[in-house]
């Protein structure tokens, strides 16, 4: 159980590093876009695969997010990562940032996708 806690804390720290790297002007635009997607997905309360689905529900938490972190960290210059590690340590003591506007947009996007899929299924069943 202790290994899981250490792993989770490490993932959280890396997400904060990516959060600060996204804001850094030394990071290339394509890395910023990818990093923003990884951070938004990690902070999002809505998963691609809902957690209540047995086994598959945790694939995003165990594979997709860590894989995204690894890829994003490889796209970011080492100096930026070093600088962001310091900021991440301070942020971990405070807690993750809350941006209600971005959170609302994420929820809205998922609602629109759900409605669109529902309408498509409804028309197929008619």
Secondary structure, DSSP 4 states (H G I P E B T S, - for coil): -HHHHHHHHHHHHHHHHHHHHHH-TTS-HHHHHHHHHHHHHHH-SS-SS-TTSTTGGGHIIIIIHHHHHHHHHHHS-HHHHHHHHHHHHHHHHH-----HHHHHHHHHHHHHHHHHHHHHHHHHH-
